[in-house]
Amino acid sequence: MRVSDGYKVYWGTELRNYTNSVDVGKTTSYTITGLTNGISYYIAVKEYVDLRETYYYHTDHLGRNSGDSILNS
C-alpha cells in the first residue's frame, strides 16, 4: 500500500492551464484566497508520493467564485 506524502492544488481560469498552485502537504482541506467574484475557475488536486512529481489522482472542477466559496456549475 502506498502512502501519500501530500497534495498540490492548482487553479486558473482555463482548463488545464493553471496559473496558480500551492503544495498543501498532507492537509486535506485548503481555502483558496484572492479569487475574483463572478469569474469561473478550474481547480485540480494532485497527490504525490515519495516527494516526486508522480501523481496518482487528478481531477478538474469548474466552479464560479461567489465571494466566499467556489460554487459548482
C-alpha positions as CSV (number, residue, x, y, z in Angstrom):
1,M,0.0,0.0,0.0
2,R,1.4,3.4,-1.0
3,V,1.3,6.3,1.4
4,S,0.6,9.8,0.2
5,D,3.3,12.4,1.0
6,G,1.0,15.3,0.2
7,Y,-1.2,17.1,-2.3
8,K,-0.8,20.1,-4.6
9,V,-3.7,22.3,-5.5
10,Y,-3.8,24.1,-8.9
11,W,-6.2,26.7,-10.2
12,G,-6.8,29.0,-13.1
13,T,-9.4,30.3,-15.4
14,E,-8.7,27.9,-18.3
15,L,-9.0,24.1,-18.3
16,R,-5.6,22.5,-17.5
17,N,-3.9,25.9,-17.8
18,Y,-3.3,26.6,-14.2
19,T,-1.7,29.9,-13.3
20,N,-1.5,29.3,-9.5
21,S,-0.5,26.4,-7.3
22,V,0.2,25.5,-3.7
23,D,1.7,22.5,-2.0
24,V,-0.6,21.8,0.9
25,G,1.3,18.8,2.2
26,K,-0.9,16.2,3.9
27,T,-3.7,18.7,4.6
28,T,-7.0,17.5,3.1
29,S,-8.7,20.9,3.3
30,Y,-7.5,24.2,1.8
31,T,-9.1,27.6,1.2
32,I,-8.0,29.4,-2.0
33,T,-8.0,33.2,-1.4
34,G,-7.8,36.1,-3.8
35,L,-10.3,34.8,-6.3
36,T,-12.4,37.4,-8.2
37,N,-16.2,37.4,-7.8
38,G,-18.1,36.1,-10.8
39,I,-15.1,34.5,-12.5
40,S,-15.1,30.8,-13.3
41,Y,-12.1,28.8,-12.0
42,Y,-10.8,25.3,-12.8
43,I,-9.3,23.5,-9.9
44,A,-7.2,20.4,-9.8
45,V,-5.9,18.4,-6.9
46,K,-2.9,16.1,-7.4
47,E,-1.4,13.6,-5.0
48,Y,2.3,13.0,-4.8
49,V,4.3,10.0,-3.3
50,D,7.9,9.9,-2.2
51,L,8.2,13.7,-2.8
52,R,8.4,13.0,-6.6
53,E,6.3,14.7,-9.2
54,T,4.4,11.4,-9.7
55,Y,0.7,11.9,-9.5
56,Y,-1.9,9.3,-9.0
57,Y,-5.1,11.4,-8.7
58,H,-6.2,14.3,-10.9
59,T,-9.5,16.0,-11.2
60,D,-10.6,19.2,-12.8
61,H,-13.5,21.1,-11.2
62,L,-15.2,24.1,-12.7
63,G,-16.7,26.5,-10.3
64,R,-17.7,30.1,-10.0
65,N,-16.5,32.3,-7.2
66,S,-19.3,33.6,-5.0
67,G,-17.1,35.7,-2.9
68,D,-17.0,33.2,-0.1
69,S,-16.5,29.9,-1.7
70,I,-16.5,28.0,-5.0
71,L,-19.9,27.1,-6.3
72,N,-20.4,24.1,-8.5
73,S,-21.5,25.0,-12.0
